[in-house]
Amino acid sequence: MTDISPAALRGAVDLSTLRNRPTPPAAGAPAAGGAVPDLVVDATDETFGQILEISRSVPVVVDLWAEWCGPCKQLSPIIEKVTRELGGKVLLAKVDVDANPQLAQGFRAQSIPMVVALIAGQPVPMFTGAVPEQQVREVFAQLLQLAAQNGVTGTIPVAGDDGSAGEDAPTEPPMPPLHAEAFAAIEVGDYTAAIAAYEKALAENPRDEDAIAGLGQVRLLDRVQKLDLHEARAAAAAAPLDPEAQFAVADLDLAGGHVDDAFGRLLDLFAQLPSEQRTPVRERLIELFGVIGAADPRVVSARNRLSSLLF
C-alpha cells in the first residue's frame, strides 16, 4: 500500500511559481471558503492558486492526466467515484498536463497518471500509474487521517446541493451493459474479465470505437502489471530484434507517457525485421495507436512512418 507522507515529496514538487499568484475568478472555478460547482473540478495554471487555498479547508487530490494516456482513463473514474462518495471531505482537481505546462513542471510529472494530494498547501504523494479501486480507497483513508493530524477537517459545499442550482444539469446516458461490466472489472483489478467484456462488445459491434479503445487500454494494463522495468530494459538491450522483448519496453514507455519512445522503438524494430516477421509488430503498433487515439499528432506521425516502411 502507498505510504503517503509530506516528506516523500520534499524537493520533488515545486509550487512556488503558483503560490501567491493573483488568480482572477474564472467561470465555474472554486472559491476558497465558498461552494464549488462540483467536487470534481478542472484546474489550470491560472486558477491553481485557488486550489491551494481550498486545501487549507479540505484535502485536495490533484489528478495529472492527458487525453492520450490510456492508464489515466482507467484510474481517473475510480478517483472521481471515491471523491464523490466522501461527500465534500475531499476536492478532486484534474490537471490536463498538455494544456497546463506550468503545473506539469511544478509537480515534475515525468510520467502519468500521477496523483498528488495537497494538505494546507503542502503536497503529499498518492499514486503514479493505474491502481485498483481497493488501493485507491486505502490511500484516500490514509489521506484523511493525515489531514486530520494537520487540522484540515472541513467539508466543502457543492452549489446546487440544496436545490438552488444544478436542477437542470443534463444527465449522462447510461453506459452500455458490456462497457459497464468491463469498468466494474477494471475497478477491482480483474483485467481478464474486462478484456472478455470488451471482446464480447466488439463481437456484437465491430465498429464500437469505445470498446476498441477500452480493449487496447486494458490489454496494456494487464501486460504492464506483470513487468519489471529494469528486467524488461535489460532483456530488450540484450535482444534488439526480439519482438517480445521490445514489446515489453514499448508497453512500459506508453503506460508511463513516453509515447514517442514507444512508437519509435517498434517502428525501428519493424524496419529491421525481415518482411515475413513484421506482422506481429504492425499489429501491436495498430493496437497502441488505438490506445492513444487516431487524431493524436504522435499517432499520425507514427502511422505515416509505418506506411512508408510498408510500401
C-alpha positions in Angstrom: 0.0 0.0 0.0 1.2 3.5 -0.8 2.6 5.3 2.3 1.6 8.9 2.0 3.8 11.4 3.8 4.7 15.0 3.0 8.4 14.2 3.4 8.2 11.8 0.4 7.7 14.7 -2.0 10.2 17.1 -0.4 12.2 18.5 -3.2 10.2 16.7 -5.8 7.4 19.2 -6.2 7.9 23.0 -6.7 4.7 25.0 -6.4 6.4 28.3 -5.6 5.6 29.8 -9.0 1.9 29.1 -8.5 1.7 30.1 -4.8 0.6 33.6 -4.1 -0.2 34.2 -7.7 -3.2 36.5 -8.3 -6.0 34.3 -9.7 -9.0 36.2 -11.0 -12.1 34.1 -10.6 -12.9 32.1 -13.7 -16.3 30.8 -14.7 -17.1 27.7 -12.7 -13.9 28.0 -10.7 -13.9 27.1 -7.0 -13.6 29.8 -4.4 -11.9 29.3 -1.0 -14.4 29.2 1.8 -17.4 29.0 -0.6 -19.3 26.4 -2.6 -17.8 24.7 -5.6 -19.7 23.8 -8.7 -18.8 20.2 -8.3 -16.5 18.0 -6.2 -14.5 17.3 -9.4 -13.1 20.5 -11.0 -10.7 21.3 -13.7 -7.6 23.1 -12.5 -5.4 25.3 -14.7 -2.1 27.2 -14.5 -4.2 30.4 -13.9 -6.6 29.0 -11.3 -4.4 26.8 -9.2 -3.8 29.4 -6.6 -7.5 29.0 -5.6 -6.9 25.2 -5.3 -4.1 25.8 -3.0 -6.3 28.0 -0.8 -9.0 25.4 -0.7 -6.5 22.8 0.5 -6.4 24.7 3.8 -10.0 23.6 4.4 -10.2 20.2 2.8 -7.6 17.9 1.3 -7.3 18.4 -2.5 -6.4 15.5 -4.7 -4.7 16.6 -7.9 -5.0 14.2 -10.8 -2.4 14.9 -13.6 -3.6 13.3 -16.8 -3.7 13.7 -20.6 -6.1 12.7 -23.3 -3.6 10.3 -24.9 -2.9 8.5 -21.6 -4.6 5.1 -21.5 -3.9 4.3 -17.9 -5.3 7.7 -16.9 -8.6 6.7 -18.4 -8.7 3.7 -16.1 -7.6 5.4 -12.9 -9.5 8.8 -13.2 -13.0 7.4 -13.0 -12.1 5.4 -9.8 -10.7 8.5 -8.2 -13.8 10.5 -9.1 -16.1 7.9 -7.7 -14.3 7.7 -4.4 -14.1 11.5 -4.2 -17.9 11.9 -4.7 -18.6 9.2 -2.1 -16.8 11.2 0.5 -19.4 14.0 0.2 -17.2 17.1 0.3 -14.4 15.9 2.6 -12.1 15.9 -0.4 -11.9 18.0 -3.6 -10.6 16.5 -6.8 -8.7 18.9 -9.1 -8.0 17.5 -12.6 -5.0 18.9 -14.5 -4.5 18.3 -18.2 -0.7 18.3 -18.4 -0.7 19.2 -22.1 -2.8 22.3 -21.6 -1.1 23.4 -18.3 2.7 23.0 -18.7 3.5 25.1 -15.6 1.6 22.7 -13.4 3.1 19.7 -15.1 6.6 21.3 -14.5 5.7 22.3 -10.9 4.7 18.7 -10.0 7.6 17.4 -12.0 5.3 14.9 -13.7 7.7 12.7 -15.6 5.1 10.1 -16.1 1.3 10.0 -15.8 -1.2 9.2 -14.4 0.3 11.0 -11.4 -1.9 11.7 -8.4 -0.8 14.1 -5.6 -2.7 15.5 -2.7 -2.5 18.9 -1.1 -3.0 19.5 2.6 -2.8 23.1 3.7 -0.8 23.8 0.5 1.7 21.1 1.1 2.0 18.2 -1.4 1.8 14.5 -0.4 2.2 11.6 -2.9 -0.6 9.2 -3.7 -0.2 7.3 -6.9 1.9 7.0 -10.0 0.3 4.7 -12.6 -3.0 3.0 -12.6 -4.0 1.1 -9.4 -7.1 -0.9 -8.4 -10.0 0.6 -6.6 -9.3 -1.1 -3.3 -5.8 0.5 -3.1 -7.4 3.9 -4.1 -9.8 3.6 -1.1 -7.0 2.7 1.3 -4.8 5.6 0.3 -7.8 8.0 0.5 -8.4 6.8 4.0 -4.7 7.5 4.8 -5.1 10.9 3.3 -8.0 11.8 5.6 -6.1 10.6 8.6 -3.1 12.7 7.6 -5.3 15.8 7.0 -6.9 15.4 10.4 -3.5 15.3 12.0 -2.8 18.6 10.4 -6.1 20.2 11.4 -7.6 20.0 7.9 -11.0 18.6 8.6 -13.6 20.7 6.8 -16.3 19.8 4.3 -16.7 21.8 1.1 -20.3 22.6 0.0 -21.4 22.0 -3.6 -23.6 24.6 -5.3 -27.0 23.0 -6.1 -27.0 20.5 -3.2 -29.8 22.5 -1.6 -31.8 22.6 -4.8 -30.7 26.2 -5.6 -28.6 25.3 -8.5 -27.9 22.5 -10.9 -31.6 21.4 -11.2 -31.4 21.4 -15.0 -28.0 19.7 -15.3 -28.0 17.2 -18.1 -27.8 13.6 -17.2 -25.3 11.3 -19.0 -26.8 8.4 -21.0 -26.3 5.0 -19.3 -23.2 3.1 -20.2 -23.8 0.0 -22.5 -24.1 -3.1 -20.3 -20.9 -4.7 -21.6 -18.9 -1.5 -21.1 -20.3 -1.2 -17.6 -19.2 -4.8 -17.0 -15.7 -4.0 -18.2 -15.4 -0.9 -16.0 -16.6 -2.9 -12.9 -14.0 -5.5 -13.6 -11.3 -2.8 -14.0 -12.2 -1.2 -10.7 -11.4 -4.4 -8.9 -8.3 -5.1 -10.9 -9.8 -8.1 -12.9 -8.3 -7.2 -16.3 -9.1 -10.7 -17.7 -12.8 -10.2 -17.1 -12.6 -6.6 -18.5 -10.9 -7.9 -21.7 -13.6 -10.6 -22.1 -16.4 -8.0 -21.8 -14.8 -5.7 -24.4 -14.2 -8.6 -26.7 -17.8 -9.6 -26.4 -18.9 -6.0 -27.1 -16.8 -6.0 -30.3 -18.2 -9.3 -31.4 -21.6 -7.7 -31.2 -20.5 -4.4 -32.9 -17.0 -4.5 -34.5 -17.2 -0.7 -35.1 -17.7 0.1 -31.4 -14.8 2.6 -31.1 -15.1 2.9 -27.3 -14.8 -0.8 -27.0 -11.8 -0.9 -29.3 -10.0 1.8 -27.3 -11.0 0.2 -24.0 -9.8 -3.2 -25.1 -6.4 -1.8 -26.1 -6.1 0.1 -22.8 -7.0 -2.9 -20.6 -4.7 -5.2 -22.5 -1.9 -2.7 -22.0 -2.6 -2.5 -18.2 -2.8 -6.3 -18.0 0.6 -6.6 -19.7 2.5 -3.9 -17.8 1.4 -5.1 -14.3 3.4 -8.2 -14.9 6.6 -6.4 -15.9 9.7 -5.2 -14.1 11.1 -2.1 -15.7 14.8 -2.9 -15.2 14.4 -6.5 -16.2 12.5 -5.5 -19.4 15.0 -2.9 -20.5 17.9 -5.3 -19.9 16.2 -8.0 -21.9 15.4 -5.6 -24.8 19.0 -4.4 -24.8 20.3 -8.0 -25.0 17.9 -8.9 -27.8 17.3 -5.9 -30.0 15.5 -7.9 -32.7 13.3 -10.0 -30.3 9.7 -8.6 -30.8 8.5 -9.8 -27.3 11.4 -8.1 -25.6 10.8 -4.9 -27.5 7.0 -5.1 -26.9 7.6 -5.1 -23.1 9.6 -1.9 -23.1 7.2 -0.2 -25.5 4.3 -1.1 -23.3 6.1 0.4 -20.2 7.0 3.5 -22.2 3.5 4.0 -23.4 2.0 3.4 -19.9 4.5 5.9 -18.5 3.5 8.6 -21.0 6.6 8.2 -23.3 4.5 7.8 -26.4 7.1 8.8 -29.0 9.7 6.5 -27.4 7.2 3.5 -27.6 6.3 4.1 -31.2 9.9 4.8 -32.2 11.1 1.6 -30.7 8.5 -0.5 -32.5 9.0 1.3 -35.8 12.7 0.8 -35.6 12.2 -2.9 -35.0 9.7 -3.1 -37.8 12.3 -1.5 -40.2 15.0 -4.0 -39.2 13.0 -7.3 -39.3 12.5 -9.4 -42.5 9.1 -8.9 -44.1 7.8 -12.3 -43.0 8.4 -11.4 -39.3 6.9 -8.0 -39.3 3.2 -8.8 -38.9 3.1 -9.0 -35.0 4.9 -5.7 -34.8 2.5 -4.0 -37.1 -0.5 -5.4 -35.2 1.0 -4.2 -31.9 1.5 -0.7 -33.3 -2.0 -0.6 -34.6 -3.3 -1.6 -31.2 -1.3 1.1 -29.4 -2.4 3.7 -31.9 -5.9 2.9 -30.8 -5.0 3.4 -27.1 -3.7 6.9 -27.8 -6.3 7.9 -30.4 -6.2 8.3 -34.2 -6.3 12.1 -34.1 -3.2 12.5 -31.8 -0.3 14.0 -33.8 2.1 11.4 -32.5 -0.1 8.7 -33.8 -0.4 10.5 -37.2 3.3 10.8 -37.4 4.0 7.2 -36.4 1.3 5.9 -38.8 2.9 7.9 -41.7 6.2 6.3 -40.9 4.7 2.9 -40.7 3.1 3.4 -44.1 6.4 4.5 -45.7 8.0 1.3 -44.3 5.3 -0.9 -45.7 5.5 0.5 -49.3 
